[in-house]
């Protein structure tokens, strides 16, 4: 299982890295991982997800139509036949994952929006366990290596480990289908799981950025969904690309936590685009005029964090 961690440990790690970088007169967030030969970012000879992959969304709890559209438009924005021509785009961000496949002579993947299931009656209650998440992820009929089922829990739903150790996770079952879970942190822990749209619980207290879709919880979810999708395709079964121990890997996006634009450092997301009308910060355009803030991805060729702006 790979979890998206935003706990005290992560923020303390940021500060430690920052001090080390200042000492060596550099602010490149990837330097510590490049120099640490004990845990290099590498390919571990396992399966990557290839070909056409259907992304199914399972909405658990209270999401209104406009909130659901933020996520569904994001998934559609990653699909080549439907992408915006306005650059930088979400599609160009996703295309950068192809480098992982090129290095090992594998065919890349294309994501498409599949089935959406609404579970608005809280059938499993408002306090979920990991087993509940697996059950929800299994509610879609098609479950194979050509699908990723994403469970999205609303702001009034608690999930085992949510906020205390993770904002979401991706994993696979014994039947070898991959799933992702992400929670809406707006009322539970926005300082942990919706930064930089909310002030962090720890670390530098810079003013939060304006969310591009005017929804701190959902814009935070987009960041976490993007992070976990990148990890899910490049390390779906725990033996793909990652850095560090298999039990707590740093993957394609989580290896660049906190980096969204050039010049990023702890507490500063980087040099981003700003919408002149709303003042919202973003780094990628999507379908239907959407704007998104997406995490940097680790470039396996240059061993650095690569951003779209």
C-alpha positions as CSV (number, residue, x, y, z in Angstrom):
1,X,0.0,0.0,0.0
2,X,1.2,3.5,-0.8
3,X,-0.2,6.3,1.3
4,X,-0.1,10.0,0.7
5,X,1.5,11.2,3.9
6,X,1.1,14.8,5.1
7,X,1.8,14.3,8.8
8,X,4.1,16.0,11.2
9,X,6.9,13.8,9.8
10,X,6.6,15.3,6.3
11,X,6.7,18.9,7.5
12,X,9.7,18.2,9.7
13,X,11.4,16.5,6.8
14,X,10.8,19.6,4.7
15,X,12.5,21.8,7.3
16,X,15.4,19.4,7.6
17,X,15.9,19.3,3.8
18,X,15.6,23.1,3.7
19,X,18.4,23.6,6.2
20,X,20.6,21.1,4.4
21,X,20.0,22.9,1.1
22,X,20.8,26.3,2.5
23,X,24.1,24.9,3.8
24,X,25.0,23.8,0.3
25,X,23.8,27.0,-1.3
26,X,21.0,25.4,-3.2
27,X,17.2,25.2,-3.0
28,X,16.6,22.2,-5.3
29,X,14.2,20.0,-3.4
30,X,15.4,16.9,-5.1
31,X,19.1,17.2,-4.1
32,X,18.8,15.2,-0.9
33,X,17.3,12.2,-2.7
34,X,19.8,12.4,-5.5
35,X,22.7,12.3,-3.1
36,X,21.3,9.6,-0.8
37,X,22.7,6.5,-2.5
38,X,21.1,4.2,0.1
39,X,17.6,4.8,-1.3
40,X,17.9,5.8,-5.0
41,X,14.7,6.4,-7.0
42,X,14.7,3.4,-9.3
43,X,12.7,0.7,-11.2
44,X,12.2,-2.5,-9.2
45,X,11.4,-4.7,-12.2
46,X,7.6,-5.0,-11.5
47,X,4.5,-4.4,-13.5
48,X,3.4,-0.9,-14.7
49,X,-0.1,-0.2,-15.9
50,X,-0.2,0.2,-19.7
51,X,-2.7,0.7,-22.5
52,X,-6.1,2.3,-22.2
53,X,-7.2,2.5,-18.5
54,X,-10.7,3.4,-17.4
55,X,-10.9,5.6,-14.3
56,X,-14.1,4.8,-12.4
57,X,-15.2,7.2,-9.6
58,X,-17.1,6.1,-6.5
59,X,-18.6,9.1,-4.7
60,X,-19.3,8.3,-1.1
61,X,-21.2,10.8,0.9
62,X,-22.3,14.4,0.2
63,X,-20.9,15.8,-3.0
64,X,-22.9,18.3,-5.0
65,X,-22.8,18.3,-8.8
66,X,-20.4,21.1,-9.1
67,X,-17.9,19.4,-6.8
68,X,-18.2,16.1,-8.8
69,X,-17.5,18.1,-12.0
70,X,-14.2,19.4,-10.7
71,X,-12.8,15.8,-10.3
72,X,-14.5,14.3,-13.4
73,X,-13.3,17.2,-15.6
74,X,-9.8,16.7,-14.2
75,X,-9.8,13.0,-15.3
76,X,-11.2,13.9,-18.7
77,X,-8.4,16.6,-19.0
78,X,-5.8,13.8,-18.8
79,X,-7.3,12.0,-21.8
80,X,-5.6,12.7,-25.1
81,X,-8.6,12.9,-27.4
82,X,-10.4,15.5,-25.3
83,X,-7.7,17.7,-23.9
84,X,-7.5,21.5,-24.1
85,X,-5.1,23.2,-26.5
86,X,-4.3,25.8,-23.9
87,X,-0.8,25.2,-22.4
88,X,0.4,24.3,-19.9
89,X,-2.3,21.6,-19.8
90,X,-3.2,18.7,-17.5
91,X,-2.6,16.4,-20.4
92,X,1.0,17.6,-20.9
93,X,1.5,17.0,-17.1
94,X,0.3,13.4,-17.5
95,X,2.3,12.8,-20.6
96,X,5.5,13.3,-18.6
97,X,4.8,9.9,-17.0
98,X,5.7,8.3,-20.4
99,X,9.4,8.7,-19.4
100,X,8.9,5.9,-16.9
101,X,7.8,3.6,-19.7
102,X,10.4,4.7,-22.3
103,X,13.2,3.8,-19.9
104,X,12.1,0.2,-19.8
105,X,10.7,-0.1,-23.3
106,X,7.1,-0.4,-22.2
107,X,4.0,1.1,-23.9
108,X,2.5,4.1,-21.9
109,X,-1.1,4.4,-20.9
110,X,-4.1,6.6,-21.7
111,X,-6.6,7.4,-19.0
112,X,-10.3,7.8,-19.8
113,X,-13.3,8.6,-17.5
114,X,-15.4,5.5,-17.0
115,X,-18.3,4.8,-14.6
116,X,-19.4,7.1,-11.8
117,X,-21.3,5.6,-8.8
118,X,-23.1,7.8,-6.3
119,X,-23.4,6.5,-2.7
120,X,-25.1,9.4,-1.1
121,X,-26.9,7.4,1.6
122,X,-23.7,6.5,3.6
123,X,-24.5,2.8,3.2
124,X,-21.4,1.9,5.3
125,X,-21.8,4.7,7.8
126,X,-19.7,7.8,8.3
127,X,-16.7,6.2,9.9
128,X,-14.9,3.9,7.4
129,X,-12.1,1.3,7.8
130,X,-9.6,0.3,5.2
131,X,-11.8,-2.8,4.5
132,X,-14.7,-0.5,3.8
133,X,-12.7,1.4,1.3
134,X,-11.8,-1.9,-0.5
135,X,-15.4,-2.9,-0.5
136,X,-16.4,0.4,-2.1
137,X,-13.6,0.2,-4.6
138,X,-14.9,-3.3,-5.5
139,X,-18.4,-2.1,-6.2
140,X,-17.6,-1.4,-9.9
141,X,-18.3,-4.5,-12.0
142,X,-15.1,-4.2,-14.0
143,X,-12.0,-4.9,-11.9
144,X,-8.8,-5.6,-13.7
145,X,-5.6,-4.1,-14.8
146,X,-7.4,-1.9,-17.3
147,X,-9.3,0.0,-14.6
148,X,-8.5,2.1,-11.6
149,X,-11.4,2.6,-9.2
150,X,-11.2,5.8,-7.2
151,X,-13.1,6.1,-3.9
152,X,-13.8,9.7,-2.9
153,X,-15.2,10.4,0.6
154,X,-17.0,13.6,1.5
155,X,-15.9,16.1,4.2
156,X,-18.3,14.6,6.8
157,X,-16.8,11.0,6.5
158,X,-13.9,9.9,8.6
159,X,-11.6,7.2,7.3
160,X,-9.1,5.0,9.2
161,X,-5.8,6.9,9.2
162,X,-7.2,10.0,7.5
163,X,-5.4,13.2,8.6
164,X,-3.4,11.4,11.3
165,X,-1.1,9.7,8.7
166,X,-2.5,10.1,5.2
167,X,-4.7,12.1,2.9
168,X,-5.3,9.2,0.6
169,X,-3.8,6.0,-0.6
170,X,-3.5,3.6,-3.6
171,X,-3.3,-0.1,-3.3
172,X,-4.2,-3.3,-5.1
173,X,-6.1,-6.4,-4.1
174,X,-5.2,-10.1,-4.4
175,X,-7.2,-10.1,-7.6
176,X,-4.7,-7.5,-8.9
177,X,-7.0,-4.6,-9.5
178,X,-5.8,-1.2,-8.5
179,X,-7.7,1.3,-6.5
180,X,-7.3,4.8,-5.0
181,X,-8.9,6.5,-2.1
182,X,-8.9,10.2,-1.4
183,X,-10.8,12.1,1.3
184,X,-12.2,15.7,1.4
185,X,-10.1,17.3,4.1
186,X,-11.8,20.8,4.2
187,X,-13.3,20.4,7.7
188,X,-11.1,17.8,9.2
189,X,-7.5,18.7,8.2
190,X,-7.1,21.2,5.4
191,X,-3.7,22.3,6.8
192,X,-2.4,18.8,6.2
193,X,-4.2,17.7,3.1
194,X,-5.3,20.9,1.2
195,X,-2.0,22.9,1.4
196,X,-1.2,25.3,-0.3
197,X,-4.9,26.4,-0.3
198,X,-4.9,26.4,3.5
199,X,-2.1,27.4,5.9
200,X,-0.1,24.3,7.0
201,X,-0.3,22.9,10.5
202,X,3.5,22.9,10.7
203,X,6.3,24.7,9.0
204,X,6.4,28.2,7.4
205,X,3.1,30.0,7.7
206,X,2.8,31.8,4.4
207,X,-0.6,33.0,3.3
208,X,-2.6,30.3,1.6
209,X,-3.2,30.4,-2.2
210,X,-6.6,31.0,-3.8
211,X,-8.0,27.7,-5.0
212,X,-8.5,27.6,-8.8
213,X,-12.0,26.0,-8.6
214,X,-13.0,28.1,-5.5
215,X,-13.3,25.0,-3.3
216,X,-10.4,24.3,-0.9
217,X,-11.5,20.8,-0.2
218,X,-12.0,19.7,-3.8
219,X,-8.9,21.5,-5.2
220,X,-7.0,19.8,-2.4
221,X,-8.5,16.5,-3.5
222,X,-7.3,17.1,-7.1
223,X,-3.7,17.4,-5.9
224,X,-4.1,14.1,-4.0
225,X,-5.9,12.3,-6.8
226,X,-3.2,13.4,-9.2
227,X,-0.4,12.3,-6.8
228,X,-1.9,8.9,-6.2
229,X,-2.8,8.3,-9.9
230,X,0.8,8.9,-10.9
231,X,1.9,6.4,-8.2
232,X,-0.8,3.9,-9.1
233,X,0.3,3.5,-12.7
234,X,4.1,3.6,-12.2
235,X,4.0,1.5,-9.0
236,X,0.7,-0.4,-9.0
237,X,1.7,-3.5,-7.2
238,X,4.6,-2.4,-5.0
239,X,7.4,-3.4,-7.4
240,X,7.5,-0.6,-10.0
241,X,9.2,2.8,-9.6
242,X,9.8,4.2,-6.2
243,X,12.4,5.4,-3.7
244,X,13.0,4.2,-0.2
245,X,11.4,1.2,1.6
246,X,8.6,-0.7,-0.2
247,X,6.4,-0.3,2.9
248,X,6.5,3.5,2.7
249,X,7.7,4.4,-0.9
250,X,8.2,7.8,-2.4
251,X,6.7,7.5,-5.9
252,X,6.4,9.6,-9.0
253,X,4.7,12.6,-7.3
254,X,5.3,12.0,-3.6
255,X,9.0,12.1,-4.2
256,X,8.4,15.8,-5.0
257,X,6.0,16.6,-2.2
258,X,5.3,20.4,-1.9
259,X,6.7,21.3,-5.3
260,X,4.3,22.8,-7.9
261,X,6.4,25.3,-9.8
262,X,10.0,26.4,-10.4
263,X,11.8,27.8,-7.3
264,X,9.7,25.8,-4.8
265,X,11.0,25.4,-1.3
266,X,9.3,24.4,2.0
267,X,6.3,26.7,2.6
268,X,6.5,28.1,-1.0
269,X,4.7,26.1,-3.8
270,X,6.8,27.7,-6.5
271,X,6.3,30.3,-9.3
272,X,2.8,29.7,-10.5
273,X,0.3,31.2,-12.9
274,X,-2.3,33.5,-11.4
275,X,-5.8,34.0,-12.8
276,X,-6.1,37.8,-13.3
277,X,-9.8,37.7,-12.5
278,X,-10.0,35.5,-9.5
279,X,-6.5,35.7,-8.1
280,X,-6.4,31.8,-8.1
281,X,-3.0,30.1,-8.4
282,X,-2.7,27.2,-10.9
283,X,-0.2,25.5,-13.2
284,X,-2.4,23.5,-15.6
285,X,-5.4,24.1,-17.8
286,X,-8.1,21.5,-18.3
287,X,-11.4,21.0,-20.2
288,X,-14.4,23.3,-19.8
289,X,-12.1,26.2,-18.9
290,X,-10.9,24.4,-15.7
291,X,-7.6,25.4,-14.0
292,X,-5.8,23.0,-11.7
293,X,-2.8,22.9,-9.4
294,X,-0.9,19.7,-10.0
295,X,2.2,18.3,-8.2
296,X,5.6,18.1,-9.8
297,X,6.6,14.7,-11.0
298,X,10.0,13.1,-10.5
299,X,11.8,12.8,-13.8
300,X,13.6,9.4,-13.9
301,X,15.9,10.6,-16.6
302,X,17.2,13.8,-15.0
303,X,16.6,12.7,-11.4
304,X,14.9,16.0,-10.6
305,X,11.4,17.3,-9.9
306,X,9.8,18.4,-13.1
307,X,7.0,21.0,-13.1
308,X,4.7,22.1,-15.9
309,X,5.5,25.8,-15.2
